[in-house]
């Protein structure tokens, strides 16, 4: 598909020259002789990029740029200016232009800058499409949540996944590090190749070395034949090294070599094996502290930490609990053949009041247990473990608050019940209640913290 370039210049000769050059380079070219005609051409020609003179009759280039952005046009602008007007060109870039060229126009400079801005635009579009696909189609491999902390992780993953960079995933146990690794693989050009994982903490040093690099026949007692390791199995794809902070110093040296050179020898062998593997590593340890203590190689740490993401613990993103609960209700209801409508009054408050040291994994286990034990159509606080059972509502008559309830209690009731109604979506709840998502997230944190203070939070 040809890129479309719109040339806007009041000088006919300049337009003709640029049109000839750009057409020969394979572009589809449109033209306009002044700012007003150029503005109209944005809608009719729909260019990918615009070469726009700054000084023109009827409407100058700066005004045209401002009008184009106000009308929602997303095409890239490259401004054309005389040497004496470079300050104006800089002003145009601050207003949204991508670049500028000076008169007299140098052909090679124009072509180079057009190629650069179009490549940047294409990359931006790909990133936007990737982020959308990850959020809507893959749901980041079932990582559910709308909190700012989690969205920041998603943003880094969306930008880093299409590259070859090694990624280090940090976070407490149960935060979803393996799911993030899977999402990185699915969003990369390697998605059709193997995704291989190994838990480095589950094996002894000898077994882990063989597991990673394979072994030759007779390498040790019981090695009756050649065996390919995980690096070979992951060739062309992604290798996920979970709990890498537990790897011994000896194996750290070998891992550093394969990360740097993409080659290794099998245990008991001399033949060098070359591979093309993208590594995603994860740990719940503080690797910087491990480096300072001499337990983890500094060079390996920096080689792994090309791009890092830290998954927040669940206690720091409690606004995601309603959506997570509904996600687990649906999943485990299907697994165990039970259909639950949602949460009974008071249940969500009990879940929000707990700090979840085991993070999302613990929450999932609690909800699965509750689904299995539930007697009715709604999950109640009685279905939860004793440690999670929060205080029951004390001011109810049927399904409504009795007169005399405080504004704080009424607001809390409205927010929690609405979240239950919309499957935990804070954005949908905000729309129904006519308040901001930020306020709902703030209130959820407030409700969760309320049990730790003798006074009820003040409501403005």
BAZARO-580009 format. One line per 10 residues: number of its first residue (from 1); their letters; for each residue x, y, z of N, C-alpha, C. Coordinates in steps of 0.1 Angstrom, whole numbers. Example, Ala and Ser with C-alpha at 12.3 -4.5 7.8 and 13.67 -1.06 7.14 Angstrom:
% BAZARO-580009
1 = as = 132/-57/78/123/-45/78/132/-33/78  128/-22/71/137/-11/71/129/0/79
***
This chain:
% BAZARO-580009
1 = xxxxxxxxxx = 8/-12/0/0/0/0/9/13/0  6/22/-10/14/34/-10/10/44/1  20/50/6/18/61/15/13/73/7  4/81/13/-2/93/7/5/105/13  10/114/4/17/126/8/9/138/2  5/147/11/-2/160/6/8/171/6  11/177/-5/20/189/-6/11/202/-6  14/210/4/6/223/5/16/234/3  16/242/-8/25/253/-10/19/262/-20  20/275/-18/14/285/-28/23/287/-40
11 = xxxxxxxxxx = 35/281/-41/43/282/-52/41/270/-61  36/272/-73/33/261/-83/45/253/-86  57/260/-88/69/253/-92/74/243/-81  73/248/-69/77/240/-57/68/227/-56  55/229/-58/46/218/-57/49/208/-68  51/213/-81/53/204/-92/66/196/-90  77/202/-85/89/196/-83/88/185/-72  81/188/-61/80/178/-50/71/167/-55  61/170/-62/51/159/-67/59/149/-76  67/155/-85/75/146/-94/84/137/-86
21 = xxxxxxxxxx = 91/143/-77/101/135/-69/94/124/-61  84/128/-54/77/119/-45/70/108/-52  65/111/-64/58/101/-72/68/91/-77  80/95/-81/91/86/-85/95/77/-74  94/82/-62/98/74/-50/87/64/-46  76/64/-53/65/54/-50/54/59/-41  54/72/-38/43/78/-30/31/82/-39  19/82/-33/7/88/-39/6/102/-35  6/112/-43/8/126/-40/-4/134/-43  -9/142/-34/-19/152/-36/-13/166/-34
31 = xxxxxxxxxx = -20/176/-38/-15/189/-37/-26/200/-35  -22/211/-28/-31/222/-26/-23/235/-26  -29/246/-32/-21/258/-34/-23/268/-23  -31/266/-12/-31/275/-1/-37/267/11  -37/274/23/-41/268/35/-55/263/35  -64/271/30/-79/267/30/-81/254/21  -75/254/9/-76/243/0/-69/230/7  -58/233/14/-51/222/21/-60/216/32  -67/224/39/-76/219/50/-86/210/44  -92/215/32/-102/207/26/-97/193/21
41 = xxxxxxxxxx = -84/194/16/-78/182/10/-75/171/21  -73/176/34/-71/166/44/-82/156/46  -95/161/43/-106/152/44/-108/144/32  -106/150/20/-109/143/7/-97/133/4  -85/137/6/-73/129/2/-68/120/13  -71/124/25/-67/116/37/-53/111/37  -43/121/37/-29/117/36/-23/111/49  -12/104/47/-5/98/58/4/109/64  10/118/55/19/128/59/16/141/50  19/152/56/17/165/49/30/173/49
51 = xxxxxxxxxx = 34/177/37/45/187/36/39/200/34  40/209/44/32/221/44/41/234/46  40/243/37/47/256/38/41/264/49  49/271/56/44/279/67/38/292/63  44/299/53/39/312/49/31/310/36  18/311/37/9/310/26/-3/320/27  -9/323/16/-21/332/17/-33/325/22  -43/333/26/-56/328/31/-55/321/45  -46/312/46/-44/305/59/-29/300/60  -22/305/70/-8/301/71/-7/287/76
61 = xxxxxxxxxx = 6/281/76/8/267/80/5/264/94  8/274/103/5/272/117/-10/271/120  -17/280/114/-32/280/115/-38/267/110  -33/263/98/-37/250/92/-34/239/101  -23/238/107/-19/227/116/-29/227/128  -31/239/134/-40/239/146/-54/235/142  -59/239/130/-73/235/126/-73/220/123  -63/215/117/-62/200/114/-63/192/127  -56/196/137/-56/189/150/-70/190/157  -75/202/156/-89/205/162/-99/196/155
71 = xxxxxxxxxx = -98/194/142/-107/186/135/-105/171/136  -95/167/143/-92/153/146/-83/146/135  -77/154/126/-68/147/117/-55/143/124  -51/130/121/-39/125/128/-27/123/119  -28/129/106/-17/128/97/-5/135/103  7/131/98/19/137/103/23/149/95  27/160/102/30/172/95/45/174/95  51/177/83/64/182/82/64/196/76  68/206/83/67/220/79/79/224/70  76/233/60/86/238/51/87/253/54
81 = xxxxxxxxxx = 100/258/57/102/272/61/115/277/55  116/290/54/128/297/50/138/297/62  151/298/59/161/299/70/157/309/81  152/320/76/149/331/85/137/328/94  130/317/91/118/314/99/119/301/107  131/298/110/133/285/118/126/286/131  126/297/138/119/299/150/104/295/149  99/299/138/85/296/135/83/281/133  92/275/127/91/260/125/92/253/138  101/258/147/102/252/161/88/254/168
91 = xxxxxxxxxx = 82/265/166/69/268/172/59/258/166  60/255/154/51/246/147/52/232/153  65/228/156/67/215/162/61/214/176  62/225/183/56/225/197/41/224/196  35/228/184/21/228/182/16/214/177  26/205/173/22/192/169/28/187/156  36/196/149/43/191/137/54/181/142  57/172/133/67/162/136/82/166/133  83/174/122/96/179/118/95/191/108  106/196/104/106/206/94/118/205/85
101 = xxxxxxxxxx = 117/212/73/128/213/63/128/228/59  140/232/55/142/246/51/143/247/36  140/259/32/141/263/18/155/269/16  161/267/4/156/258/-7/156/244/-3  146/236/-7/144/223/-2/155/213/-8  161/206/1/170/195/-3/163/182/-5  163/176/-17/155/165/-20/159/153/-10  171/150/-8/175/139/0/170/141/15  171/154/19/166/157/33/151/154/34  143/159/24/129/157/24/126/142/24
111 = xxxxxxxxxx = 132/134/16/129/120/15/133/113/28  144/116/34/149/110/46/139/113/58  135/126/58/126/129/69/112/123/68  107/122/55/94/116/53/95/101/57  106/94/53/107/80/57/107/79/72  114/88/79/116/87/93/102/89/100  95/100/96/82/103/103/72/92/100  72/87/87/62/76/84/65/63/92  78/60/93/82/48/101/77/50/116  79/62/121/76/65/135/60/64/137
121 = xxxxxxxxxx = 53/69/127/39/68/127/34/54/127  40/46/118/36/32/117/39/24/130  50/27/136/54/21/149/44/25/160  40/37/160/30/42/170/17/35/168  13/34/155/0/27/153/1/12/157  12/6/154/14/-8/158/14/-10/173  20/-1/180/20/-1/195/5/1/200  -2/10/194/-16/12/198/-24/0/196  -22/-6/184/-30/-18/181/-26/-30/190  -13/-31/193/-9/-41/202/-15/-40/216
131 = xxxxxxxxxx = -14/-27/221/-20/-25/234/-35/-29/234  -42/-25/224/-56/-28/223/-58/-43/222  -50/-50/214/-52/-64/213/-49/-71/226  -38/-67/233/-35/-73/245/-46/-71/256  -52/-59/256/-62/-56/266/-75/-63/263  -79/-63/250/-92/-68/247/-92/-83/243  -82/-87/235/-83/-100/230/-76/-110/240  -64/-107/244/-57/-117/252/-59/-114/267  -64/-102/270/-66/-98/285/-53/-100/293  -42/-99/286/-29/-101/293/-29/-115/300
141 = xxxxxxxxxx = -33/-125/292/-33/-139/297/-41/-139/310  -53/-134/310/-62/-134/322/-57/-126/334  -48/-116/332/-45/-107/342/-55/-96/342  -64/-96/352/-75/-87/352/-72/-75/361  -76/-63/357/-75/-52/365/-75/-39/357  -80/-28/364/-80/-15/358/-72/-5/366  -65/-9/376/-58/0/385/-46/7/377  -42/19/381/-31/26/375/-18/18/375  -16/11/387/-4/3/388/-3/-8/378  -14/-15/375/-14/-26/366/-13/-20/352
151 = xxxxxxxxxx = -20/-9/349/-20/-4/335/-6/1/332  2/5/342/16/9/339/24/-3/335  22/-14/341/28/-27/337/24/-31/323  11/-30/320/7/-33/307/13/-25/296  15/-12/299/21/-3/289/35/-7/286  43/-10/296/57/-14/294/57/-27/286  49/-37/290/48/-50/283/44/-47/268  35/-39/265/30/-36/252/42/-31/243  50/-22/249/61/-16/241/73/-25/240  75/-33/250/87/-42/250/85/-55/243
161 = xxxxxxxxxx = 73/-60/243/70/-74/238/75/-76/224  72/-66/214/76/-69/200/91/-69/198  99/-66/208/114/-65/206/120/-78/210  134/-78/209/141/-90/213/147/-89/227  144/-78/234/150/-75/247/146/-85/257  156/-88/266/154/-97/277/146/-89/287  136/-95/293/127/-88/303/128/-95/316  129/-87/327/129/-92/340/116/-88/347  109/-98/352/96/-96/358/98/-98/373  95/-87/381/97/-87/395/84/-87/402
171 = xxxxxxxxxx = 83/-92/415/71/-91/422/70/-102/432  61/-101/442/59/-111/452/53/-123/446  54/-134/453/48/-147/449/33/-145/448  27/-150/437/13/-150/435/8/-137/428  17/-129/423/12/-116/416/9/-118/401  13/-130/396/11/-132/382/22/-131/372  34/-134/377/46/-132/369/46/-141/357  42/-153/359/42/-163/347/32/-158/337  20/-153/341/10/-148/332/16/-136/323  23/-128/330/29/-116/323/39/-122/312
181 = xxxxxxxxxx = 47/-132/316/57/-138/307/50/-144/295  38/-150/297/30/-156/286/25/-145/277  20/-134/283/15/-123/276/26/-117/267  38/-116/272/49/-110/264/52/-119/252  52/-132/254/54/-141/243/43/-140/232  30/-140/237/19/-139/228/19/-126/220  25/-115/225/25/-102/218/37/-100/210  46/-110/209/58/-109/202/58/-116/189  67/-113/180/68/-120/167/71/-135/168  74/-139/181/77/-153/183/65/-161/188
191 = xxxxxxxxxx = 53/-155/187/41/-161/193/38/-175/187  42/-178/174/40/-191/168/50/-201/171  61/-197/179/71/-206/183/69/-210/197  78/-219/202/75/-225/216/77/-214/227  68/-216/237/69/-209/250/73/-219/260  85/-220/265/90/-230/274/93/-224/287  89/-230/298/91/-225/311/98/-235/320  106/-230/330/113/-238/339/113/-231/353  110/-238/363/111/-232/377/125/-235/383  133/-225/383/147/-227/387/148/-231/402
201 = xxxxxxxxxx = 138/-228/410/139/-231/424/135/-245/427  129/-252/418/123/-266/420/133/-277/418  145/-273/413/155/-284/409/169/-281/416  176/-292/418/190/-290/423/198/-285/412  210/-280/416/219/-274/406/222/-283/394  225/-296/397/229/-306/387/217/-308/378  205/-310/383/193/-313/375/189/-301/367  191/-289/373/187/-276/366/196/-274/354  209/-277/356/219/-275/345/215/-284/333  212/-297/336/208/-306/326/194/-302/320
211 = xxxxxxxxxx = 185/-297/328/172/-292/323/173/-281/313  183/-272/316/184/-260/308/192/-263/295  203/-270/297/213/-271/286/212/-285/279  205/-295/285/205/-308/280/218/-316/284  219/-328/280/231/-336/283/234/-346/272  246/-351/272/250/-361/262/249/-375/269  249/-385/261/249/-399/266/261/-401/275  258/-406/287/269/-410/296/274/-398/304  268/-386/303/272/-374/310/272/-377/325  263/-385/330/263/-389/344/255/-402/345
221 = xxxxxxxxxx = 255/-408/357/247/-420/359/233/-418/356  228/-427/347/214/-426/343/212/-418/330  222/-412/325/221/-405/312/223/-415/301  212/-422/297/213/-433/287/213/-428/273  211/-415/271/210/-410/257/211/-395/257  213/-389/245/213/-375/244/200/-369/247  199/-358/255/187/-351/258/188/-336/255  178/-331/248/178/-316/246/173/-309/258  179/-298/261/175/-289/272/165/-279/268  160/-271/278/150/-262/275/154/-251/266
231 = xxxxxxxxxx = 167/-247/266/171/-237/256/170/-242/242  173/-254/239/171/-260/226/156/-261/222  148/-265/232/134/-267/229/127/-253/226  133/-243/232/127/-229/230/133/-222/218  141/-229/210/148/-222/199/138/-215/190  140/-202/187/130/-195/179/119/-188/187  118/-193/200/107/-188/208/111/-181/221  104/-184/232/107/-177/244/109/-187/255  119/-184/263/122/-193/275/119/-184/288  110/-189/296/107/-183/309/114/-189/320
241 = xxxxxxxxxx = 123/-182/326/131/-187/338/125/-181/350  116/-189/357/110/-185/369/119/-187/381  117/-178/391/125/-178/403/140/-179/400  145/-171/391/159/-171/387/168/-167/398  163/-159/408/171/-155/420/177/-167/428  171/-179/426/176/-190/433/187/-198/426  191/-194/415/201/-201/407/215/-200/414  223/-211/414/236/-211/420/246/-202/412  257/-198/419/267/-189/412/273/-196/400  275/-209/401/281/-217/390/272/-216/377
251 = xxxxxxxxxx = 259/-218/379/250/-218/368/248/-204/363  250/-194/372/248/-180/367/259/-177/356  271/-182/358/281/-180/348/277/-185/334  271/-197/334/267/-203/321/255/-196/315  246/-191/324/235/-184/319/239/-171/313  249/-164/319/254/-152/313/259/-154/299  267/-165/297/272/-168/284/261/-170/274  251/-178/277/241/-180/267/233/-168/264  231/-159/274/224/-147/271/232/-138/262  245/-137/264/253/-128/256/256/-134/242
261 = xxxxxxxxxx = 259/-147/241/263/-152/229/254/-162/222  242/-165/229/232/-174/224/239/-188/220  248/-193/228/254/-206/226/258/-212/239  259/-225/239/263/-233/251/267/-247/247  272/-255/256/274/-269/254/265/-277/263  261/-289/258/253/-297/267/262/-303/278  256/-307/289/263/-313/300/270/-326/294  283/-327/297/291/-338/292/295/-338/277  292/-326/271/295/-325/256/305/-314/253  310/-314/241/320/-304/237/315/-296/225
271 = xxxxxxxxxx = 304/-301/219/299/-294/207/291/-282/211  294/-271/205/287/-258/208/274/-258/201  263/-255/208/250/-255/203/245/-240/202  241/-235/191/237/-222/189/222/-221/189  216/-211/195/201/-210/196/197/-195/194  185/-193/191/179/-180/190/167/-180/200  169/-176/212/159/-176/223/158/-163/230  145/-159/232/142/-147/239/140/-151/254  147/-145/263/145/-149/277/137/-139/285  127/-144/292/120/-136/302/122/-143/315
281 = xxxxxxxxxx = 128/-135/325/131/-141/338/122/-134/349  120/-142/359/112/-137/370/118/-141/384  115/-133/394/120/-136/407/112/-128/417  110/-134/429/104/-126/440/115/-120/450  127/-123/446/139/-117/454/142/-103/450  149/-96/459/154/-83/456/168/-85/450  169/-85/437/182/-89/430/193/-79/433  189/-66/435/199/-56/438/206/-59/451  197/-63/461/203/-67/474/211/-80/473  207/-89/465/214/-101/463/228/-99/457
291 = xxxxxxxxxx = 228/-89/447/241/-85/441/250/-79/452  245/-70/460/253/-64/470/258/-74/480  250/-84/483/254/-95/492/264/-105/486  266/-104/473/275/-113/467/269/-126/463  256/-127/463/249/-140/460/245/-141/445  245/-129/439/240/-129/425/250/-120/417  254/-125/405/264/-118/397/259/-105/392  267/-95/393/263/-81/389/261/-81/374  270/-87/366/270/-87/352/257/-94/347  253/-105/353/241/-112/349/229/-104/352
301 = xxxxxxxxxx = 229/-97/364/218/-89/367/215/-78/357  226/-71/353/224/-61/343/220/-66/329  225/-78/326/221/-85/313/207/-89/313  201/-93/325/187/-96/326/178/-84/326  184/-74/333/175/-62/336/176/-52/324  175/-56/312/174/-47/300/161/-39/301  150/-46/303/137/-41/306/131/-48/318  126/-41/328/120/-47/340/107/-42/342  98/-50/348/85/-46/352/83/-52/366  76/-45/374/74/-49/388/59/-50/390
311 = xxxxxxxxxx = 54/-62/393/40/-64/395/36/-60/409  26/-51/410/22/-47/423/15/-57/431  17/-58/444/10/-68/452/-5/-64/453  -14/-74/455/-28/-71/455/-32/-61/465  -25/-60/477/-29/-50/487/-27/-36/482  -19/-34/471/-17/-20/466/-26/-17/454  -34/-27/450/-44/-25/439/-58/-31/443  -62/-28/455/-75/-34/459/-87/-30/451  -86/-19/443/-97/-15/435/-99/-25/424  -89/-34/421/-91/-45/411/-98/-57/417
321 = xxxxxxxxxx = -100/-58/430/-105/-70/436/-119/-73/431  -129/-63/430/-142/-67/424/-141/-74/411  -133/-68/402/-132/-75/388/-126/-88/389  -115/-90/398/-109/-103/399/-119/-113/405  -126/-109/415/-136/-118/421/-146/-123/410  -151/-114/402/-161/-119/392/-154/-127/382  -142/-124/379/-134/-133/369/-133/-147/375  -129/-148/387/-128/-162/394/-141/-168/396  -151/-161/399/-165/-167/400/-169/-174/387  -167/-167/376/-170/-172/363/-162/-184/359
331 = xxxxxxxxxx = -148/-183/362/-139/-194/359/-143/-207/367  -143/-205/380/-145/-217/388/-160/-222/389  -169/-213/386/-183/-218/384/-184/-227/372  -177/-224/362/-177/-233/350/-169/-246/353  -158/-245/360/-150/-257/363/-158/-267/371  -165/-261/381/-172/-270/391/-186/-272/388  -191/-267/377/-205/-268/373/-215/-261/382  -211/-250/387/-220/-242/396/-222/-228/390  -234/-224/390/-237/-210/385/-241/-201/396  -232/-191/399/-234/-182/409/-237/-168/403
341 = xxxxxxxxxx = -247/-161/408/-250/-148/403/-240/-137/407  -235/-138/419/-225/-128/423/-223/-128/438  -221/-117/444/-218/-116/458/-230/-111/466  -232/-117/478/-242/-112/487/-237/-100/494  -246/-91/499/-242/-79/506/-232/-83/518  -222/-75/518/-212/-76/529/-200/-85/525  -201/-93/514/-191/-102/510/-179/-94/504  -182/-85/495/-171/-77/489/-164/-69/499  -171/-63/509/-164/-56/520/-154/-64/527  -158/-77/530/-149/-86/537/-137/-89/528
351 = xxxxxxxxxx = -138/-91/515/-127/-93/507/-118/-81/506  -124/-69/506/-116/-57/505/-108/-54/518  -113/-60/529/-107/-57/542/-94/-65/545  -92/-75/537/-81/-85/539/-69/-80/530  -57/-82/535/-45/-77/529/-39/-87/518  -43/-99/517/-39/-108/507/-24/-110/506  -18/-116/516/-3/-118/515/1/-128/504  -9/-137/500/-6/-146/489/-10/-140/475  -15/-127/475/-18/-120/463/-29/-126/455  -29/-125/442/-40/-129/433/-41/-144/434
361 = xxxxxxxxxx = -30/-151/436/-31/-166/437/-40/-170/449  -37/-163/460/-45/-166/472/-60/-162/470  -63/-151/464/-76/-147/461/-83/-157/452  -76/-162/442/-82/-172/434/-85/-185/441  -76/-189/450/-79/-201/458/-91/-199/467  -92/-187/473/-103/-185/483/-116/-185/475  -117/-179/463/-129/-179/456/-133/-193/451  -123/-201/447/-126/-214/442/-132/-222/454  -126/-221/466/-131/-228/477/-145/-224/480  -148/-211/479/-161/-205/482/-171/-210/472
371 = xxxxxxxxxx = -167/-211/460/-176/-216/449/-180/-230/452  -170/-238/456/-173/-252/459/-183/-254/471  -181/-246/481/-189/-247/493/-202/-239/493  -204/-230/483/-215/-221/484/-228/-229/483  -238/-225/491/-251/-232/492/-261/-225/483  -260/-212/481/-270/-204/474/-265/-199/461  -273/-190/455/-270/-184/442/-260/-173/443  -258/-167/455/-249/-157/457/-238/-162/467  -226/-157/465/-215/-160/474/-216/-151/486  -216/-157/498/-218/-149/510/-205/-149/519
381 = xxxxxxxxxx = -204/-141/528/-193/-140/537/-191/-153/545  -202/-161/547/-201/-174/554/-194/-184/545  -193/-182/532/-186/-191/524/-171/-189/523  -167/-178/530/-152/-174/530/-146/-181/542  -132/-182/542/-125/-187/554/-128/-177/565  -127/-182/578/-130/-174/589/-122/-162/590  -109/-162/586/-101/-151/587/-105/-139/578  -114/-142/568/-118/-131/559/-132/-126/562  -139/-132/571/-153/-128/573/-153/-114/580  -158/-105/573/-159/-91/578/-171/-89/585
391 = xxxxxxxxxx = -173/-76/591/-185/-73/598/-198/-73/589  -209/-77/594/-221/-78/587/-228/-64/587  -235/-60/577/-242/-48/577/-252/-48/588  -253/-37/596/-261/-36/608/-273/-27/606  -275/-20/595/-285/-10/593/-294/-13/581  -297/-26/578/-305/-29/567/-319/-33/570  -328/-29/561/-342/-35/561/-344/-40/547  -344/-53/546/-344/-59/533/-332/-55/525  -333/-49/514/-322/-46/505/-319/-31/506  -324/-23/515/-322/-9/515/-317/-5/529
401 = xxxxxxxxxx = -310/6/530/-305/12/542/-317/18/549  -318/17/562/-329/23/570/-326/37/572  -336/46/575/-334/60/578/-325/61/589  -316/71/589/-307/74/599/-293/69/596  -291/62/585/-277/58/581/-269/70/577  -256/70/579/-248/81/576/-246/82/561  -242/94/556/-239/96/542/-228/87/538  -218/85/547/-207/76/544/-212/62/541  -221/56/549/-226/43/548/-235/42/535  -242/52/532/-251/52/520/-242/52/507
411 = xxxxxxxxxx = -231/60/507/-223/61/496/-215/47/494  -210/42/505/-203/29/505/-213/18/499  -225/18/504/-234/8/499/-237/10/484  -238/22/480/-241/24/465/-229/20/457  -217/23/461/-205/19/453/-203/4/453  -204/-3/465/-202/-17/465/-212/-25/458  -225/-21/459/-236/-28/452/-235/-26/437  -231/-14/433/-230/-11/419/-219/-19/413  -208/-20/420/-196/-28/415/-201/-43/414  -208/-48/423/-213/-61/422/-222/-63/409
421 = xxxxxxxxxx = -230/-53/406/-239/-53/395/-232/-53/382  -220/-46/381/-213/-45/368/-201/-53/367  -201/-64/375/-190/-74/374/-176/-68/378  -176/-58/387/-164/-53/392/-157/-42/384  -164/-38/373/-158/-28/364/-159/-14/370  -148/-8/375/-148/5/381/-153/16/371  -149/14/358/-153/24/348/-168/24/346  -174/12/345/-189/11/343/-196/16/356  -191/13/367/-197/17/380/-197/33/381  -185/38/376/-184/53/377/-194/59/368
431 = xxxxxxxxxx = -197/54/356/-207/59/347/-221/59/353  -224/47/359/-237/46/365/-239/55/377  -229/57/385/-230/65/397/-228/80/394  -222/83/382/-220/97/379/-208/103/386  -198/95/390/-186/99/396/-174/94/389  -162/98/393/-150/95/385/-145/81/390  -138/74/380/-131/62/384/-121/64/395  -114/75/395/-104/78/405/-111/78/419  -123/84/420/-130/85/433/-134/71/438  -139/62/429/-142/49/433/-130/41/438
441 = xxxxxxxxxx = -119/42/431/-107/36/435/-102/41/449  -103/54/451/-99/60/463/-108/55/475  -122/54/472/-131/49/482/-129/34/485  -126/26/475/-123/12/478/-111/10/487  -101/18/485/-89/17/494/-93/22/508  -101/32/508/-106/38/521/-114/27/529  -123/20/522/-131/10/529/-122/-1/534  -112/-5/526/-103/-16/530/-95/-12/542  -91/1/543/-83/5/554/-91/8/566  -104/9/565/-113/14/576/-112/5/588
451 = xxxxxxxxxx = -110/-8/586/-110/-17/597/-98/-15/606  -87/-8/601/-75/-7/608/-75/6/617  -85/14/616/-86/26/623/-99/27/631  -99/32/644/-111/33/652/-121/43/647  -117/52/639/-126/63/634/-130/60/620  -142/64/617/-147/63/603/-141/74/595  -136/70/582/-130/81/574/-140/92/572  -134/104/571/-142/116/568/-146/117/554  -158/120/551/-163/121/537/-166/135/534  -159/141/523/-162/154/520/-175/156/513
***
